Amino acid sequence: MRRTGATGGWERGRSMGRRELPLDPNAGPVARFAGELRALRQRAGGPTYRQMSERAGYSVSALSQAAAGSQLPSLAVALAYVRACGGLESEWEPRWREAAEEVAARPRDADAAGSPYRGLARFEVDDAALFFGRDRLVDQVAGLARRRRFAAVFGPSGSGKSSLLRAGLIPRLRGTDDPALRPAAVRVLTPGDRPMRTHGERLSARPGGEGDTWLVVDQFEELYTLCRDPGERVAFVDRLLAAVEPGSRLRVVVAVRADFLGHCTEHAGLTAVLQDATVLTGQMSGDELREAVVRPAAAAGLIVERSLTARIVAEVEGEPGALPLMSHALLETWRRRRGRALTEAAYEAAGGLHGAIARTAEGVYGRFSPAQADVARRVLLRLVTPGDGTPDTRRPADRGELGLTEAGGGAAVLEALVAARLLVTDEDTVDLAHEALITAWPRLRGWIDAERDRLRVHRQLSEATRSWLQLDRDPGVLYRGSRLTAAEDAFPASGRDRDLTGPERAFLSASAQQRRRGVLLRRSVTALVAALALIASGTAVVALQQRATARAERNTAVFNQVATEADQLRGSQSSLAARLDLAAYRMRATAKLKTRLTTDAGAVLSTALAGPKDIVTSVAFSPDGRTLAATGYDRRLRLWNVARPGRPRLLRELPTGHTDFVDAVAFSPDGRVLATAGEDHTVRLWDVRDPARPRHLGAPLTGHTDYVETVAFSPDGRTLASAGGDRTVRLWDVTDPGRPRRLGNPLRGHTDFVTTVAFSPDGRTLASSADDHTVRLWDVSSPAHARRLGTPLTGHTAAVWSVAFSTDGRTMATGGFDEAVRLWDVHDPARPRQLGEPLTSHTAPVWSVVFSPDGHTLASGGADDTVRLWNVENPAYPLPLGGPLTDHTNGVWSVAFNRDGRTLASAGYDRTVRVWHLPDTLLTGYTNPVNAVAFAPHGRVLATASSDDHLVRLWDVAGPGRPVLAARLTGPTGAVTSVAFSPDGHTLAAGSADRTVLLWDVRDPARPRRLGAPLTGHGDAVDAVAFSPDGRTLASASEDNTARLWDVRDPARPAPAGVLRGHGDAVTSVAFSPDGHTLATASEDNTARLWNVAQPRRAAPLGAPLDGAIDRVMSVAFSPDGATLAAGSADRTVRLWDVRDPARPALRRTLTGHTDAVTSVAFSPDGHTLASGGSDQTVRLWDVRDPARAAAWGQPLTGHVDTVTSVAFSADGRTLASGSYDVTVRLWPLDMDRVIRQVCDGTGGALVPRQWERYVPQLPYRSPCA
């Protein structure tokens, strides 16, 4: 099958002779493996992909893509291909693993000094030959500096200001023939914490000679982040402003972060100078970005894949602060290059734009020993200044301050961080390579957030210590009162040797000694308050204008900063990013933010629950879904009311009575009893009938001789199981929870710590997992006489941390320290067997697994700080459900589903409990690709077509909540490729791979009925169907290279009306014009055609084929006014044709932006917007109000994790549906009120005041959800 357009479809090949792109076996592991698969197919006699699909149970598209050579197929798909061709799986699995290891190969140990990309490091003067894409901006700065002796470059963090001055402006000055610009000397400096003391002698013009002395002051904002002396700050600015005095031989250019503009206006002279001496580092254009990507590589004799260039430009263009992310991603791609080529596969392996920094940092950090990791954390935190009304910034530190020695392992840590270009050093100082590291590395961000208050105290302590030393240990500088108390609280004496430098420890000791002696120095503080009220009216007007300009510039800077923060957090804290998106949208309702928020609304977002102060080990929902319980290292039990998941409310927090960490919590099936398990070797029971007033039941359950790690109630609530460090499982009769008693003997067999126990839904089987790498099953149908079932389940290669049963009891999931999740068939618990391949997306141990109540979804939480969701509708072939959930900043210890199946709780090492909200707009339950989607004209029903079980599903989408499955339509004997409603909504047509079209009466969607016999005549799969506007004619498109017309005036007795021949390859899509006189067809012969169908039985071609595409045309759609035809192509474009005279169509515009094939196009009902879906996994929106000037609208909608096969607008234009190979359907809300409501509900509300103060400190608080 082959992907088609608006009417859906799926990719297929019809014979061994179908054209396939040639492969170069030397091009790498993907091409080599694809070539081997093709050779296997040839040896098997050349079966068609359809035949292979029938044999293997996989879609044609999946199998054909496996041998396409564009990407490595999953192991499951590869083995399905092998089975279909009669190959041996045992022979092919090692081949696949070898290829996979090559694809994911670690970056080569190449010297990064040879790279044409600087990573997070700025470009220096000597890097001018590699500095591209900024000629226009360099011209602007040089021109301004020629006209003004004081010039300022403003821009957000990450906009390239430092590189612009060093690698752009300075080489321009030194190479110019312009005597006004030619310098006598160029001095580059950064203010630091003592700008006058450090640079005072360099602020004067060089005596004699020709030309001016240029002072290039980078990171001017250090005046406000590092310099604490207002007097020194003013003196430094005054010296710089001497450049504008008559006769001056100085010229000054400063680079300032845009969010510090307000600070600059505190100095009246500086404010006046900046009025007409400012350049903003605007965002780079697509052409400039392309230069910055391609030309450094060319200078180094390398090439960049065109698809990689297009992807990077698309991802970075219009993204504030993305340049350091791009530079680092390119550096890491260079490290992973193959020969001379920088490839998209290497870019993916590096982590892409938003993941490369974190991947590099985690790679370095993961190789540290625990002691080295602690050193790294302390070093990195010393290099950060927490924001106070501004974002967090980097802070250079003296090497001596860091106290890094060979003996303590610190020197090795520093060397590793510098080698990875995360830190930069000179003889005296160490600094973060770029502030982007602060926001792009979730672990560092988590450390900063966790220790923000302590860091502020530390920075103040360091500054006070420095002043004390510079003043010869003046006792007057020592801490007193609350400042001393705060420092002592932050740094208790027991940890000062590790956390503080020698001078800092001496300062605190001297302060404490002074307090003990009772010697208090009282210094008089003289305050001078002056009010200047004599302002001339003209001056007042100028001042007002300046303030208005400053306010507007400040607001722009704040907007850009918030948008940049959101982008940098998107890959690590998606829910916070969504909140920031909303805050930015309330400032400026741009198209980019509207589409970002639409993506956010379709994402799985979370709400953080207040309360925990330490690691949370376990969470559990009550059976009625109204209460959530959590326990952890602080030995406390917390209960929240989560009846409204987006508005959780803490009901009670109290000590558990356990004398050590509490590792597990579980509710009884009736919700009346709660059990907690502790490392004090006991289990405690609680009466939680009133969750606001929980109380102990009886005495603790004792008997275990080591930690109790896990507890679980049987489904009837009469039995409790517990297990832990003593390697046993114990059963308890809790029929009367006030008087529990032991049942039988402990269950023995595990040879190491038992980590989890779980009862099967029928209560007859108990599963236990352990550190001995096994899972055991026990027959507990008679709990007092429990016995082992079969042999231990093996397969995990390390400790098994979690086990869970599906709702029907037929499947069991396990997660382990080997970073894998495994699924098992346990319908016969005496003979369990593993299902499929392990799920290996986690990059660290898997600590928790749980099934949703309907059994369709599995959630897993791991030490890689993520929660992952899996579609396990077919547990033998599980599929990822979206991307990882990344709001946690440390390992996820526990996950639990609520009874609604749409709410998930997680908890872990970052001391938080989060409640996740699976959006109602995500439709799941499929086991194979969704090939087509279509809304009924009345908008109340959505039809979806898929390959699994040859089904069409009808969804009731009339209500405001989650769509309800109304019916499953059966009949086709092959995969359903396409669906279409008649204009009156009474009839549904579906095309199938079985070469037929079927019709149903769907006037009552809950009771659809078949109409007539299947429509036959096509000689190959039917890929698309469409009704004429009057509903009298149906068109179908087929891989037999034809389109057919059918008379459906009486849909119970349809009749053939004609065959349209002319295409030279499969016809992929059909669409009628609004007047019904013209039919458009799309084909794999790289053309679209127009046909006169005013009289269907005399249909004839109109004009010449619409050509220009250099690959298959996948989809066609007419605009509502009939004037424009959109055609999506596998060449990654959408072409807009003027078809007002269909006999003489004219190309109006070619839309580019997709980075892979465009598979589907659809116009909105008002004709203003075009939607397109593609193999790049995105949905894109285009403003087509003027087709000749059509352009992308906002950013791509993301969320699908495989090819988007079909897009369709609802009749009112308020919803866009998309289907995908990722076996999901997404409903995208397009009215902003609904989008904002979904984001606010999903995140539990917008930014709270504390977050607002951190991220938007310059503006007064206003809830974006209000």
JONORSUL-V395643 format. One record per backbone hydrogen bond with DSSP energy under -0.5 kcal/mol. CO is the residue of the C=O (numbers start at 1). NH is the residue of the N-H. If there is no record, write none. Layout:
co: {CO;CO}
nh: {NH;NH}
This chain:
co: {1;2;5;7;10;11;13;15;23;24;25;28;29;30;31;32;33;34;35;36;37;38;39;40;41;42;48;49;50;51;52;53;53;59;60;61;62;63;64;65;65;74;75;76;77;78;79;80;81;82;82;83;87;88;88;89;90;91;92;93;94;95;96;97;98;99;100;102;108;110;111;112;118;124;125;127;128;130;134;135;136;137;138;139;140;141;142;143;144;149;151;152;152;153;154;155;156;158;160;161;162;163;163;164;164;165;168;169;170;171;172;173;177;178;178;182;185;187;189;194;195;196;199;200;212;212;212;213;213;214;214;215;215;216;216;217;218;219;220;221;221;222;222;226;228;229;230;231;232;233;234;235;236;237;238;239;240;241;242;245;249;251;252;253;254;255;256;257;258;260;261;263;264;266;267;268;269;270;271;272;273;274;277;279;280;285;286;287;288;289;290;291;291;293;294;295;296;297;297;298;303;305;306;307;308;309;310;311;312;313;316;318;319;322;323;324;325;326;327;327;328;329;330;331;332;334;335;337;338;340;341;341;342;343;344;345;346;347;347;348;351;352;355;356;357;358;359;360;361;362;363;364;365;369;370;371;372;373;374;375;376;377;378;379;380;381;383;384;385;393;397;398;399;399;403;405;405;406;409;410;411;412;413;414;415;416;417;417;418;422;424;428;429;430;431;434;435;435;436;437;440;441;442;443;444;445;446;447;449;451;452;453;454;455;456;457;458;459;460;461;462;463;464;465;466;467;468;468;469;474;475;480;480;481;482;483;484;485;486;487;492;492;493;495;495;496;501;502;503;504;505;506;507;508;509;510;511;512;513;514;514;515;518;519;520;521;524;525;526;527;528;530;531;533;534;536;537;538;539;540;541;542;543;544;545;546;547;548;549;550;551;552;553;554;555;556;557;558;559;560;561;562;563;564;565;566;567;569;569;573;574;575;576;577;578;579;580;581;582;583;584;584;588;590;591;592;593;594;595;596;597;598;599;600;603;605;607;609;615;615;618;620;622;626;626;627;628;629;630;631;631;632;632;635;637;638;639;639;640;640;641;643;644;645;649;652;654;661;661;664;666;668;672;673;674;675;676;677;677;678;678;681;682;683;684;685;686;686;687;689;690;691;695;696;697;700;701;704;707;707;707;710;712;714;718;719;720;721;722;723;723;724;724;728;729;730;731;732;732;733;735;736;737;741;742;743;746;747;750;753;753;756;758;760;764;764;765;766;767;768;769;769;770;770;774;775;776;777;778;778;779;782;783;787;788;789;792;793;796;799;799;802;804;806;810;810;811;812;813;814;815;815;816;816;820;821;822;823;824;824;825;827;828;829;833;834;835;838;839;845;845;848;850;852;856;857;858;859;860;861;861;862;862;866;867;868;869;870;870;871;873;874;875;879;880;884;885;891;891;891;894;896;898;902;903;904;905;906;907;907;908;908;912;913;914;914;915;916;916;917;917;919;920;921;921;922;923;929;929;931;932;934;936;940;940;941;942;943;944;945;945;946;947;948;951;952;953;954;954;955;955;956;964;964;967;968;969;972;975;975;978;980;982;986;987;988;989;990;991;991;992;992;995;996;997;998;999;1000;1000;1001;1003;1004;1005;1009;1010;1011;1014;1015;1018;1021;1021;1024;1026;1028;1032;1033;1034;1035;1036;1037;1037;1038;1038;1041;1042;1043;1044;1045;1045;1046;1046;1047;1049;1050;1051;1055;1058;1059;1060;1063;1066;1066;1068;1069;1071;1073;1077;1077;1078;1079;1080;1081;1082;1082;1083;1083;1086;1087;1088;1089;1090;1091;1091;1092;1094;1095;1096;1100;1101;1102;1105;1106;1109;1112;1112;1114;1115;1117;1119;1123;1123;1124;1125;1126;1127;1128;1128;1129;1129;1132;1133;1134;1135;1135;1136;1136;1137;1137;1138;1140;1141;1142;1146;1149;1149;1151;1154;1157;1157;1160;1162;1164;1168;1169;1170;1171;1172;1173;1173;1174;1174;1178;1179;1180;1181;1182;1182;1183;1185;1186;1187;1191;1192;1196;1197;1200;1203;1203;1206;1208;1210;1214;1214;1215;1216;1217;1218;1219;1219;1220;1220;1223;1224;1225;1226;1226;1227;1228;1230;1231;1231;1232;1233;1234;1235;1236;1237;1238;1239;1240;1240;1241;1248;1248;1249;1250;1251;1252;1256;1263}
nh: {11;10;8;979;2;2;50;18;25;27;28;32;33;34;35;36;37;38;39;40;41;42;43;44;46;45;52;53;54;55;56;57;58;63;64;65;66;67;67;68;69;78;79;80;81;82;83;84;85;85;87;86;89;91;92;93;94;95;96;97;98;99;100;101;102;103;104;105;110;112;114;115;121;127;128;130;131;132;138;139;140;141;142;143;144;145;146;147;148;252;254;154;279;256;281;258;159;323;164;165;166;167;168;168;169;170;172;173;174;175;176;176;179;181;182;212;214;216;218;198;199;200;202;203;184;185;214;215;251;187;216;217;253;189;218;255;191;222;223;224;225;226;227;228;230;233;234;235;236;237;238;239;240;241;242;242;243;244;245;248;213;215;151;217;153;220;155;260;261;264;265;266;267;268;271;272;273;274;275;275;276;277;152;154;282;289;290;291;292;293;294;295;296;297;298;299;300;300;302;301;342;309;310;311;312;313;314;315;316;317;319;320;322;326;327;328;329;330;119;331;332;333;334;335;336;337;108;339;341;303;338;343;305;347;348;349;350;351;352;351;355;356;359;360;361;362;363;364;365;366;367;367;368;373;374;375;376;377;378;379;380;381;382;383;383;384;395;386;393;385;430;402;403;404;405;410;411;409;413;414;415;416;417;418;419;420;422;423;421;433;431;399;426;397;424;437;438;439;440;441;442;445;446;447;448;449;450;451;452;455;456;457;458;459;460;461;462;463;464;465;466;467;468;469;470;471;473;474;472;477;478;483;484;485;486;487;488;489;490;491;495;496;496;498;499;500;505;506;507;508;509;510;511;512;513;514;515;516;517;518;519;518;520;521;522;523;526;527;528;529;530;532;533;535;536;540;541;542;543;544;545;546;547;548;549;550;551;552;553;554;555;556;557;558;559;560;561;562;563;564;565;566;567;568;569;570;570;572;573;577;578;579;580;581;582;583;584;585;586;587;587;588;590;594;595;596;597;598;599;600;601;602;602;603;605;917;915;913;617;633;631;629;625;642;643;622;640;620;638;617;618;635;662;656;654;630;651;652;628;642;649;645;647;648;641;639;637;663;679;677;675;671;688;668;686;666;684;663;664;681;708;704;678;701;676;697;674;688;695;691;693;694;687;698;685;702;683;703;709;725;726;723;721;717;734;714;732;712;730;709;710;727;754;724;747;722;743;720;734;741;737;739;740;733;744;731;748;729;749;755;771;769;767;763;780;781;760;778;758;776;755;756;773;800;770;793;768;789;766;780;787;785;786;779;790;777;794;775;795;801;817;815;813;809;826;827;806;824;804;822;801;802;819;846;816;839;814;835;812;826;833;829;831;832;825;836;823;840;821;847;863;861;859;855;872;852;870;850;868;847;848;865;892;862;885;860;881;858;872;879;875;877;878;871;882;886;867;893;909;910;907;905;901;918;898;916;896;914;893;894;616;911;908;609;906;916;607;904;918;605;919;922;963;923;1227;924;1225;931;947;9;945;943;939;957;958;936;955;934;953;931;932;976;950;951;946;969;944;966;967;942;957;964;956;966;954;970;952;971;977;993;991;989;985;1002;982;1000;980;998;977;978;995;1022;1018;992;1015;990;1011;988;1002;1009;1005;1007;1008;1001;1012;999;1016;997;1017;1023;1039;1037;1035;1031;1048;1028;1046;1026;1044;1023;1024;1041;1067;1063;1038;1060;1036;1057;1058;1034;1048;1055;1051;1053;1054;1047;1045;1061;1043;1062;1068;1084;5;1082;1080;1076;1093;1094;1073;1091;1071;1089;1068;1069;1086;1113;1109;1083;1106;1081;1102;1079;1093;1100;1096;1098;1099;1092;1103;1090;1107;1088;1108;1114;1130;5;1128;1126;1122;1139;1140;1119;1137;1117;1135;1114;1115;1132;1158;1153;1129;1151;1127;1137;1148;1149;1125;1139;1146;1142;1144;1145;1138;1136;1151;1134;1153;1159;1175;1173;1171;1167;1184;1164;1182;1162;1180;1159;1160;1177;1204;1174;1197;1172;1193;1170;1184;1191;1187;1189;1190;1183;1194;1198;1179;1199;1205;1221;1219;1217;1213;1230;1231;1210;1228;1208;1226;1205;1206;930;1223;926;1220;923;1218;1228;1229;1216;1232;1234;1235;1236;1237;1238;1239;1240;1241;1242;1243;1244;1245;1244;1251;1252;1253;1254;1255;1256;1259;1266}
